[in-house]
Structures are given as structure tokens and as C-alpha cells.
Amino acid sequence: MKTLFEPHSGRLSVPYQPNEETRLLENPPRFTWMPGQLDNDCYVLQTSMSPSFEPGVTRTFTDIPYNLYTPDHVFAPGTYYWRYALMNQSEGEAPTDDLRGRTSWSRIRRFEVPEGLPETPLPGRADRYLNTSASHPRLWLDRSGITAFRERLQREDDDCGWKAFYEKSVVPWLEKPLIPEPKPYPDHKRVASLWRQMYMDCQETLYAIRHLSVAGVILQDDQILAKAKQWLLHAAGWDQEGTTSRDYNDEAAFRMVGALAWGYDWLHDMLSAEEIKLVRSALLRRTEQVAYHVMERSKIHHVPFDSHAVRSLSSVLVPACIAMLHEEPKAQQWLDYTLEYYACLYSPWGGEDGGWAEGPLYWTTGMAFVIDALNLIRNYISIDFYKRPFFARTGDFPLYCSSPDTIRASFGDQSYLGEPVSLKTAFNIRQFAGITGNGLYQWYFEQVAKADKDADSKFYNYGWWDFRFDDMLYRHDYPQIEALAPAIAVWESEGEAIRQSEAEVIEEPERWSKGNNSEKWTTEDSVSGTGTIRAVKWFRDIGWVAMHHRMDDPDEHIMLLAKSSPYGSISHSHGDQNGFLLHAFGEPLAIESGYYIAYGSTMHMNWRRQTRSTNNILIDGHGQYAGKDKVRCIEASGKVEEVQSSQGVGYARMNATDAYFEHVPYLERYVREIYFYNESYFVIVDTVDLAKPARVEWLFHTLHRMKLSGQTFRVAGIKAEMEGRFVYSSSGDLTLSQHNQFTGVDPEEIKELDPQWHLHAETNLARSHRIVTLLVPMKKDENKYVSYFLDDQDHGVLLYFTNGDGKTRSVEVPKAY
């Protein structure tokens, strides 16, 4: 018997779970481990209620092709043990149930299954597709669904928004000429504008094929069907290894697979045998390109942090494999992989709180495609992944971290940077309103939809989705939820950490119960279900903290968002651990600075990803690691150590020491504390300890030139103002300066863009620094201040702050020696 190789799990790798420290969120548990070998691995897994794996209380699962597994049954509450082994087999050899061919067993791990967890088993491979039909179509509607929808349209010609879809998303493609196959880049070197035009051409090809096919079949219109078929055969003839292949332009490739999948499925019965062969061959090869990258090169079941690879599961593998199921054996293999990934590892960018480490735009794109995929899976295969806790909670992420009235007030890469919240974000959150019944999510949707009237004119919308098609599908499949404005902000009990109190109110899994009549999940005591929000919301899974006052009214809304993330600067995250953003009274004050030019541009790499673009600190001019090395990116992480909320006081403590290690190895500690007092002002305490003397630069970014005077800086916007004041610095007064340059950015990228202003407040040289900053946002022309005084008679510095209502708060800062 060979010895099983059990490598340690690294920062980028899947963990060994569950274990003694795992708090299960759903039943059955999800099992993951590091692969026993790199190729041709196949596993046997055992679970038992006995640590010695006695036969009567042990279950054995064989023929597991990857290092992840979701059982097909629910576990009874209790204590369990699990282990796995690698089955010895040669490439091409069929798996066997004979355990004599296995390696030695892995280390035994123990876990607890509590009562009342959501029940989310995954049907086994043998039974997974027994009830699926071999007829077409099967993407969204089957034949009976088409007949029913056709009859509904005969009774009401605008049912589900059909008129808008037909007039604006179908009719134009009847007259538009076929789009030529995109040409290669000059010298095959990527040019951002040509890259975008390629995928826009492919997106329009998808629109033409999908919308003409769906409309033609539902209306039984020969003219529309003929045009759809013409578009489909045209696209199927494009070079599968050329400019729209996965390796040349993956965004173009994703769209081409979607176009061929929808056209093949909905027009299948109108195609000749030769045409079926042509289209399916093209679809198979294009899908294979993506599957090979996902499963063999990127290996997201080993290292799940590949944004495009994870997204391609939903945008490519789900629609393509459903369209080809029962016809191409590889389609089932790829679909099995996708379903098992969704059941076990999704989402790599967040966890139990529903957060998304890459930020709200990539939540938007990720959720948009996964919503489409999960709806297709639920309709065709009858597997409902929405029952998983992540999906029941992830609508909270945009609600708190990208609120509908805010601009430049969220972290990460954003193609709509500087503009209001994306309409697609609102469409996504409406989907979760339909799933959970949460009226706050519907309110969010209605606020954004009311404000955004020209969504199609923006490339980051038109090049990605058609709102009329999306709206039609949603209104067909889900109920209309009544909007509920966020009328009240809830504070926690005095001195009680949010980690404890939220678990009592929201997080306990036994509070999840199945809805009576709509196949949706609700919470019995959900704060969000009553129109109430948290004044302070901690997304522990991604290290973000949101503080809010009056989210319901943009003219009164104050929002501070802070971040210190275990994901560091990986993928579409930035080197901004311990950073913060402030939006108040309808205007951004402390901003996510810079512009979206293109991914990989000098603006993106040299400014936006770097600490110098954030509201943060530099040490001797150095920031956090935010380069291209994924290992160093995730090691440059931060941690939210504590969050508390009591009446009128919000508090967060964040530690970003590790984030600076690459460039400042002599940093011993960098902790930032943020206090939100009386729902009106903020106190920020920065503690920096070093192994040798250094200067610290305190950074602040805003849209407007600031007025600097002594130790103060004042922002005067259009609707709001803010006074910032350094009330204490242990090394003496700071030296304040500001500039409006984007350091390291190609001038050609920004020559027609408005400048922004960047404050640098520099300390004197010292080994330890204590900096206390007071931020007072106010409405335009409001003459408001918060008075303060200092007492340093003991070993600490005690600062007192008094607002206009006479309420005094105190902050104690240890002295720097």
C-alpha cells in the first residue's frame, strides 16, 4: 500500500475541511482537501460516527474524481470523523469500488453537525440527470413552458415586459447586417480599445442569436426564425482557434459560446442534420477550450482565485453543457464538475456573510452570470443552489457596501468608477428579493432603476447584458416583491461585539426555514426583513465594515466604508488594507481615487491598485504590495480585529501590518481604529510601531481642492463639506501638502479627465507614531464643528470630543515611547 501524500494547504489553496474548528452552515458538510497527486487522481472518502471507523456507523463514498465532495444525503446531528484516500489507477483505467487498491488513509478529522441547518445535498452523478429531457429547447423554457408563455401573451400582449423586449431587443436585429468576424490585434499585441470592440461585437452577436431565436420560437414567426438561423450559422463559421478563441480574447470567447448555446438549443428543431453537426461541433470545441483552461490549467478546484475562470463556469459551461447534454459525453463531465464546484467551493470570494472580496462591480458581474446559470440549472436539472446560505445573504453586500445613492464609495476595480451604482447591480439584488422576499433589496432596485435612464449608452452595460431580456426572464420566473425602505438603523447592546449579537439575531442557521408557497428561503427574525438595517455592518468573510446613518434619504445619508481584508490585493482587490471611504449628504468626500481606463493600464497598475491612491498611510514613501504575484498579493493582507456597536457609537479596529511587509519589513504594527460618534462625526486613531525610525504619510483623496490651514484640511463640495483635523500626533505637528497628479500614469490616459486632489500629511521621524484625526462631514455651507481637548497626565493620552448637542465622547490612545 502506497503512502498518501498530504501536502499542507497554502494561502491560495483549498483548505482541509471540515475540521474541529469548522462551524458548519449547511447540511451535509462540504469536504475539501489538497490533491494527493497532480494528474489522474480519484478518491475514496469515509465518514463515520466512530473515530475508529466501525463498519456499522461508517459510510464510504467512492469514485470521487476531484479533491472536493458534497454528499447526496443529509447528516443526522452529531459528532463525525472523516478521512480519504487516493485510489491507485492508471490513466484511462476505470475506477473500482475495491478499496484494496487505495493508498493509506489520510489524517482523521473531526467535525460537528448541529441541528437545524439548511439542507442542501447534491444528487450523485448516477442520479443527477435522470429527470432531464433530451428534447430542445431546455435553456430557460422547455416545450411546455413555451406553450404556456405563448398562451399568456395571447391574453396579455405585454406580459413579463414582452413589448419592450420585442421592440428594442428583437426587431433591430432583423435589419442589422451580420457582424464580421473580428480581426486580430496589430502584430497580435493586445490593444485595450480593440479588445473591448471584439467582445462588444461578440456580445451583439449573442444578442442577435439569442433574442431572435427566443422570439421566433415563442411567436412561431418564420421570418424571425430565418434571420436567427442566418446569424447562428454565420457565427458558427468563425474560426474557433482565431480571434474569438479563449486564449486570444476570453471575453469574446465567453460570448461566442453563449451565442452558439442559445441558438443551438432554441433553433435545434429547425436545423438540418448537417447544420446541427456544424453548430454543435463549433460549440463543443469552444466549450472545450474554456473547460480545459478551468480544469487543467487554472485548476480552480485546487486554487480557486481566478476571477475569469470561476465566472466562465456560469457564462460558458452551464449553458453550453445543458444545451449539449445527452448528445456529447464531455458535456456531462464538464457539467458535473461545474455543479460540484457550485455545491462545494462557491464562492471563493466570500463566505457566510455574503461578501465579495473583489468589490461591488465584480460582485455584479459574478452574480449576474451565476444568477443566469443557477436559474438554468434549477429549471432544467431541478437543483436549487439558492438554498445555500451565501446566496440567501449576499444581497446585503451591495445594500451596505455600494448603497444606491453613493459614488466612489466602494473598494476594488470598477468600470463605472465616478458614476452612480450600476443598474445591473440593482437587477441582481432584485433577483435576491425574489428569492428571499426581502423588501429592502426591492427598494434598492427601485432606487437605482428610477435614477438610471440611459443604461444602454454605457459600455459596461451594453457590452455585458440586455436589461429587457433579463427583465422578461425575472418577471416570468419570480414574484413581484413589495419595496421596503430602510427606515431604522439598529445599534447593538452596550459593549457587546457584533460578532456575538449578530449571531443571535441573524446568523443562527436554525432560523432558516422553507417558505410555504414560493420555493424561497426566509429568516424568521431577519432584521433586513423588517425594513431595519444595521448602523454598523461587519462582513467578517471579506474584512469590510460599513457604518450608516439615514440610508433611506440621500440628503441625510452618511456612509463610511472601511476595509482590512484577508484577501489582500489579489485579483481585482487593491493595496488598501485599513483604508476608508466617506460619502455624506449626497456627495463623495473621501473617495476611491483615479479613473477606470482599462484593466492593465498605467492608471490601473501604477495608481488605482497602489496604496498611494487610497485613504491610508505610506511609510517612508512605501505602501502595501499590489503587484502581479498572487502569492504576495494574498499575503499582503489585513484583518478586522474587532467591531462593536452601541447606541450612538460605532467602532472598528483593523490591522494591516502584514500588508506592508514586502516594502516595509521593519514595520512591527499598524493598527487603525475608527469611531463613529453620534451618527455625525468620525475619529480615526492610527498606531504605527517600527523597528527603526521612519516618517509616516497620512493620505486623503477627494474630488475638490482642499483648504489647508495649520493641522486642518477642509473639503468644500457641491452638496457637502468636511473638516478634517489632526488633533494629536505623537511626533509633533504634521506637514500638510496637496497635489492633483496621478503619479506614474501615462498622461495620454487622463488628458481629458478632471483632476482630483491628494492630501499628504507627513510626520516627523520616529519609531512609534500615534495619529488621531477628526473628520466632521456637514451639509454645504453648514458651519458645524466638534470641539475637543486633550489630557495626557498618565501613561496614555485621553482625548474628549463634544458635538453641537453637548454630547461628549472620549478616546484613549497609549503614548508612544
N, C-alpha and C positions, 0 to 999 in steps of 0.2 A: 504493500500500500504506500503510495506516494504521500509526502507531507504537503498539506495545503499551504500555499504562500498567502500570508495575510499582511499585506503592506499597510503601513499607517496611512490614515486619510489626511491629505494636506488641506490647506486653506481653500483650494479651488475644487477639491474632490468631493464626491458624495460621502456622507458620513456612515458609520456603522450604527444603524438604528432599527428598532428601538433598543434602549438600554435602561439601566437603573434610574437615570436622570430624566428620561423622556416622559413628558406629560402628554398622553395621547389625546387627540382632539376628535378622533372619529374611530369607528369600529367597522371593519377589522383594522389592526395596525398595519402600517406600511413598512416593509422590510427593505433595507438598502445596505450594501456592503461594497468594499473595494473588490475589483475583479481578481480572480485567482490566477488568470493568465490573460494575455492581451488579445488572443485570437481564438476563435472556435471554442469559447467557453460555454459550458452548460452545467446547471447546478441542481442539487437536491437540497431541500430545506426541511427542517423538522421544527415543530413547535410542540411544547409539552407542558403539562401542569406539574411535572416531576423534574427536578434537576438532574436525575439520572436517566431520564427519558424512558420510563417504564412503558411497555407496549400498550397497556390499556388506556393511557391518558396522553398518548403521543400521536400526532398526525404528520404524515410525510407527503411532501409536495415534490414531484419530480418533473423533469423536462422543463426547467426554467432557463430560458436562453440568455438572460441578461442578469446583471447584478442588482436587480430590483424585483419586488414581487408584492402584489396585492391579492390576498386570498379571496375566494369566491363565497365565503361564509362569514357570518358574524361570530365573534368570540363571546362566550359567557363571561361575565365579570369574574376577575380573579387574578392570581399571580401565574405568570407563564415564563417559560425559558425557550430560547431558540438557538439554533446552530445551523450551519450549512456546510456543504462540501462540494468540491468540483468533481464532475463526472468525467472520467477519462474516456475520450473518444477521439478518433481521427477525423480530419476534415472530410465532410461528406458522409460520415457514418451516422446512421440513425440513432437517436437516443434510446436508452434502455432503462427499464424500471429495476434492473438488477443492481442493487446497491453495492455489490461486491466490487464493482468497477470504479468506486469512488476513491477520492483522496481521504486523508484523515479529516476528522471533523474540525470545524473552526472552534474558536473560543466560545463558550456558552455565555449568553447574555440574558439578563432577567428583565421583565417589564410587567407593569400592572395595567389591567383593563378595568376601568371604573364603570359604574352603571350609567345608563342614560346618554351615552354618546350617540351622535348621528350615525346611522347605519349606512355605510357606503361600500359594500363589497363590489368587486369587479367580476362579472361572469368569466369562467375559464375559457381558454381558447377552443376547447371542444364544443362548447355550447353557445359561444358568443354570437354567432350569426345564424342560428337555426331558424329564426323567425324573420329573417330579412328576405326581401323579394328579389328575384333575378330580373324582373322587368324594369323598364325605364318609363319615365324619369324617377329618380329617387333623391335628388338634391332638393331639399325643401318639401315639395309636394310629390305624392305618388298619383297614380291614375285616379283613384277615388277622391283624393284631395283636390285635384284639378277639376273634376266634375262638380264637386261641391262649391268651389270658388266660382266657377263659371255660372252656376245657378244663382249664387249670391249677387254677381254682377248684373245678371238679368233682372233681378229685383231692385237693385240699387247700383246705378252705374258708377258711383264714386266710392264704392265700398273699399275700405282699407286704404284710401287715398289713391285709388286706381287712376283717376283722371290725370293727376299731376304726374304720375309715373308714365302713363302712356304718352301724354302730350310733350313732356320735356325730356324723357329718358328713352323713348322708343321711336317716336316719329322722326326726330332729327337724323337717326341712323339709316332711315330709308333713302335719304337723298345724299348723304355724305359719301364721297368716294372712298374706296378701300385705302387703308393706310399702308404705305410701302414698308417693307422690312427695313428696320433701322440699319444705317451704315456704320462701319467700325469707327473708332476714335482715330484721329490722325496719328500714324505710327503706333497705333494700339496703346496710346498713353491716355489714361482717363482724364477727361475734362469735365468739370462739375456740371456746366450748363448742358453739355451733350449727354452726360449720364442721366440727368433729370429728363431731358427731352425723350430719351429712349424709353424710360419707364412710363412717361406720360403717353407716348404712342401706344405702348402695350396696354396701359390702363384703358385708353379709349377703345382699343380692340376688344378688351374684356367687356366693356360696357355694351358695345355693339352686339357682340355674340350673345351675351347673357340676356340682355333686355329684349332683343328681337326674338330670341328663342322662347323665352318665357311668355311674352305677349302673343307670339304667333300660335303657340300650342293652346294657351288658355282661350284665345279668341277664335281659334280654328281658321286663321286668316292665311290663305295660300300665298298672298303677296309678301306678307311679313316673313313667313317661313322660308320662302325662296331667297329673300335677302339675307336672313340669318344663315342659311346654308352656304350662301356665297361667301360671307365673311368667314365662316368656320373653315371651309376648305382652303380659302386664301391663307389663313393663319397656320393651318396645319402644314402648309407647304414651306414655311420658313425654315431656314437651316437650324436644326436642333443643336448643332455644335458651334453656331455662329454668335452674332452679337447679342442674341437674346438667350444664350445658354447661361446656366447657373454660374459658371466660372468667369464669364465675361461681364455680366451685369446681373447680379442675383435679383435685384428688384424687378428688372424686366422679366426675368425667368419666372418669378413667382406669379406675375400677372398672366403670362402666357399659359401656364398650367391651369390657372383658374378659368381662363377663356376657353381652353380646349375641354376642360372637365364639364363645364356647364353646357357647352354646345354639344358635346358627345352625348351627354345624358339626356338633354331635353329634345334633341333632334334625332336621337338614335333610330326611332321607327321610321323616319323619313329618309334615312341614308341607305344607299345600296351596300351590298356586301363589300365591294371594293372600297367604297368611301368609308365604311366602318373600319376596315383594316388600315386605311391611310391615317385616319384621325386617331384611332386607338394606338397605333404604332408611335405616332408623334407624342401623344400624351404619355405613353409608357416610358419612352426614352427621357422626356423632360422630367417626369416624376422620379425616375431612377437617378438622374443627376443630383437632385435635391436629397433623396433618401441616402445616397452614398455619402454625400458630404455630412449629413446629420449623424448617421450611424457609424460610419467608418473613419471619417477624418476629424470632424469636430467631437464626436463621441459624447454627446450631451448626457448620456447615461453614466459616464464617468466624471465629466467636468461640465456642469450644466449652465455655465455662464457665457453662452454665446447667444447674443440677442437675436440675430437674424436666424440662426439655426432653430432656436426654440420657436420663433414666430412662424417659420416655414412648416412646422407641424400642422398648424391651423390653416395657413393660407394655401398650402400645397397638398400635403399628404392626406388630409381629411377629405377634401372634395374630390381629389383625383382617385384616391383608393376606393371611396364609396362608389364613384362612377364606374370603376373597373372591377369591382368585387364580383366574384363568381365567374369572371372571364379571364383574368390574369392572375396566376398564383402569387406573383410577387406583391400584388396589391394587398392581399390578405396579410402577408408578412409585414409589410410596412404599416398597415393599419393596426395590426396587433401591437407593434412597437409604440405607435402613437397613443393608443388607448392606455397602454400600460404606463407610459410616461405621464399622461394626464392624471391617472389614478394615483400615482405614487410620488413623483418628483415635482409636479407643477404646484406652485410657481417657484422657480429658483430665485425670483426677485423679491419675494415677500413670504409671510407666514401667517400665523394665526390672527393677526390684526388686520390683514388685508392690504398691507402697504405694498409699495412698488419702488424698489431702491433706485431705479433709473429715472424716477421723476414722473410728473403727470403726462407729458407728451408720450413717453414710451409706455406708460400705463394705457394711454388712449389707443395707440397702435396695437399694443399687445392684446388688450381686451377686445378691441374691435374685431380682430381676426379670430380670437378664441371664442368670442360670442357666436360668430358665424359658424365656427366649427362645432361648438357644443350643441347648437341648435340642430345642425345637420345630423349629428350623432344621436341626439335624443329622438329626432323624428324617424330616423331610419333604423337604428340599432336598438333603440329603447334603453339606452344607458344615460342616466341623468347626472352629469358631473356637477351641476349646480347645487347638489345636496352637500357638497364638500364645504366645510366651514370657511375656507378662504373666499369662495365666491359669494357666500352669504354676507360677508363683511367688507369686501373690497370697495364697495360704493362709498364707504366712509373716507377713503383716501382722497379722491378729488373734492369731496364735500369740505373736508378740513384743510387740505393742503393745496388746493387750487380753487378756492371759492369763486363763485360766479362773477363777482364784481371786481376781482383783483387782476392786476397787470404786473408782470415782472416780479411776482411774489412767490415763486416756487423754484426748487433746485433742479439741476440737470439740463441736458440738451433739450432745446425747444425750438422747433422751426417757426413757431408763431411768437417768438420772444418779442415783447413790446406791444403785443396785441392782446385783446381780451381772450378769455378762455375759449378753446376750440369747440365748435359746435359738435364735433364728433365725440368729445368728452361728455357732452350733455346727452347725446344719443346713447352712449354706453351706460351712463348712470340711469337713464330711463329703463334700460333693459333690466337692471338690478332692482328698480322699482317694481317692474312687472313680476320679477321672481320672488322678491321678499315682501312686497306690499308696503314698502317704506315710502311714506308720503314726502319725506324730506328729499329723497332722490328725485321724485317727480317735480318738486319745487325747483330744484337745481336745474333740471332740464328746461322747465318753462322760463326761468330767468334768462338763461343763455339763448334759447331759441327766440325769445322776444327781442333780444338786443342784436342778434347776428342775422342780418337780412341779405347779405351778399356773400354767403359762404362759398358758392361755386367759383367766385372770382379769385380765390386764394389757392395757390398751387398745392399747399399742404392739405387741402380738402379735395379739390377736383382730381388730383393725381392719385387719390387713395380710395375714395368711396363715393357712391352716389346716394345722397340722402333720401331721394324719393324711393329708390328701391329698398333701402334699409327701412324706411318708414312703413312701406307696404308690408314687408315681412313681419315687422314687430306688431303692427295693428292686426294682422291676420292671426298671429300666434299667441298674443298676450293681452291681458285686460288693461283697460284704462284705469290708472291709479289716481286718486284724488291728491292734489298737492297739499303739502303741509309746511308752512313757513317755520323757520327755526326761531320760535318766539322766546324761548328761555334758555339761558346758559346755566348749567348745573356746576356748582363748586363742590368739592369733596369735603369730608369732615375735617375738622381742625387737626392738623398734624398727621393725617393719615395718607400714606403714599397711594398714588393712583394704581400702582401695581396690585395693591390689596383690594381697594374699593371697587375698581372696575371689574375685577374677577367676580365680586359678589353681585354686581348689577347686570353685567353684560356677558362676561366671558364663560361662565359656568356652562359646560356642554349640556347638562341635563335640562336646561331651559329651552333647548331646541325641540320643536315639535312640528309634525307634519300639518300643513293647512288642510282644512276639511274638503275643499272643493276645487282647488286650482293648482295642485301639484307644486306648491311653493313652500318655502320654509320661513317661519316667523319666529320671533322671540317673544316670550310672554311678557317680560319686563323690560324690553329694549327701550333705552332712553330715546333712541332715534325714532322709535315708533310712536312717540307722543308729541313730536314736534320740538323736543328738547335736545340741545346739543351740549357737549362738554365745553366748559370755559377753557379747559386745558386738556388736550388730547395727545396721548403718547402712543405712537406707533412703535412699539418695542421691537417688532420684527425688522425694521429698517433704520431705527435710530433717528426718527423725526419727531418733533414736538410742535404742536400748533396751539397758540393762545388766541382766543377770540373774545370780542365784545360786540354785540349787536350785528351778527352776521345777516340778519334779516333786512337791514337798512344800509345801503351803500354810503349814505351821507353820515352815518354814525359808526360804521364798522371800523374796528381796529383789529388788525391781524398781525401777529408776529409768528414767523416760522423759523425754527432752529433745527440744526442737524448735526449729528455726530454719529456716523454710520459704520456698522461692521463691514459694509461692502466697500468702504474706502472710495477710491476713484476709478473702480473698474467699469468697463463698458461705457455707458452714457452718463455716469456719475462724474463729479468733478473733485478737485482737491480742495474741498470746502468744509472739512470736518470742524465743528464748533462755530460754523458760520450762522448768520441770521439774516432775515429779510423782514421788512416792515412796510405794511400798507395801511393807510389810515384815511378816513373821511373821503374815500373815493379816489385816492391817488397813491402811487408808489412813492415811498420816501427812501428807504434803504433797499436798493434794487439788486436783482440779478443782472450784472452789468454786461455790456457788449451787445453784439448783434449775431443773428444766425446768418452766416454767409453760405456755408456748406460744411458738411462733415469732412474733417481733414484739412480745412482751410487754415491759413495762419491765424485768423481770428479765433477759430475753434481750438487749435492746438496750443497757441502761444499766449492766448488771453483767457478765453472762456473756461478752459479746463484748469487753469492755474490759480493758485491761491491769491495772487495779486489782483484778481478780478472780483474777489469776494469780500464780504464784510467780516474780516478775520484779522489775523496778525501775521507779520513776517518777522523772522529772527535773523538779524544780520543780513537782511535783504532776501532771505530764503523762505520758501513756503513748503508745502506738502508735495509728496511725489504724485505726479499726474501724467506720467509718460505712457508709453505703449506696452510696457511689460506687465502682463496681467497679474503675475505673482506679486510684484512690488506694488501694483495698484491696490490689491485687496489687503496687502499687509499695511498699507498706509491708511489704516482705519481709525475710526473714533468710536466712542462709546457714550451713550447716555447713561449716567450712573444713577441718577435719581430724578424723579419728577413728583412734585406734590402740588396739591391744590386745596386751599381752604378759602372761606368766604373773603373775596377781595384780594387774595394773594395767589398768584401762580408762580411756580418755581421749577427750574430745570438746572441740573448740573451735568456738564459734558466734559469728557476727557479726550483730547486729540493728541496726546503725547506721541503715540506710535506713528501718527500720520506724518510727522516731521523727521522721523529717524533717518531717512535716506539722505536728507540735505543738512540736517542739524543733529548729528549724533550726540552732541553734548547737551541736548535738551533732556532734563530729568522729569519735568512735569509741566503740562499746560492744561489747566482746567478753567473752563468758563462757566460762570453761574449767571442765570438770567432771572430777574424778579419782575413780575407783572403786578403792579400795585394799583388797587382801587379802580381797576379797569380803565386806567388812563395814562400811566407812565411806566417806564422800564428802567431798571438799574442793572447794569452789566458789570460783573466782577471778573477780572482776568488775573489768574495766578500763574506765573511763569517762573520756574526754578531751573537753573542751568549749572553745568559743571564748571563753567568759566564765564567771565563777564561778557555780556552781549547787549546790543541795542534791540529793542522791540519797536516795530512799526504797527500802529493800530490803524486799520484800514476801514474806510467807509465810502460807499459809492451811491451816487444819486443822479437824477436827471438834470439838476439845476446847479448853477454856480453857487457855492456856499458863501456866507458871510462869516469870516474868521475874525475872532477878537479874543486875545488872551488864550484862555483854555476852553473857549466855546466855538461851536460851529453851528450855523443856522441855515436850514433849508427852507426856501420860500417857493412853493409850488403854485399851481393854479387853484386848487381846491383846499390844499392842506399845507401846513408848515410844521417844522420840527426844530426844537432847540436841543442840541447835544452839548453836554458839558462834562469835562474831565474833572470830577470833584476830588479825586485823590490819585496820586501817582507816587509810589514809594521811592522812586529815583529822582524825584523833583519834577518840575513842570515839563510838559511835553512841548516839542516844537512842531507847530502845525503848518502844513502847506497843502496846496491842492493843484491838480493839473487836469487837463482834458484830453490826454493822449492815450491811445491803446498801444502799450508797449509791445514791440515785436510783431506788429500786424502790418501786412503789406498795405501801403496807402491806397492802392488801386481798389482794394476790397471795401474801403469805407469812405471813398472820396465824396459821396453824395449823402452821407448819413450824418445825423445830428450828433454833436459831441455830447459826452457825459462827463461828470466831474468826480474826481477821485481824491479823497482826503487821505493824507499820510500824517499821522501824529506820532512823532518819534521820541522815545525815551532817552535818558542818559545811559551810560554804560553801567551795568550792574549784573551780579549773578542771580539776583532774585528781583522780580517785579510784581507789584500789586497795582492794578489799574482799575479804578472804579469810574464808570461812565453813566451819566444820567441822560436818558432820552425822553423828551416830552413832546409827543405829537399833538397838534391842535388844528382846529379849523382855520381857514385863511383869514388873516387879519385879527385872529383871536389873540389877545395879549394875556397869555397864561404862563405861569411859572410854578415850579416846585422848589420851595426853599429847603436848605439843608445846613447842617453844621456837623462838626467832627469832634469826637472825644477820643484821645489816644493815651490816656493815663496809665493803662495797663499793658499787657503783652499783645493786645490787639487794638485795632482801630475800629471804633464804633461810629457809624455814620447814621444820622437821623434825617428823614425826608418828610416834609409836610406839604400836603396839597392844598388847593384853594378851599376845600371844605374843612380844613383844620385837622385832618386825619394824619397822624404821624406813624411812619414805619421805620424800622431800624435794620441795618445790615452790619454784621461784624466781619472784619477782614483781619486775618492774622498778619502781624507785622513781618516785613522782610528783613532778615538779619544777614 
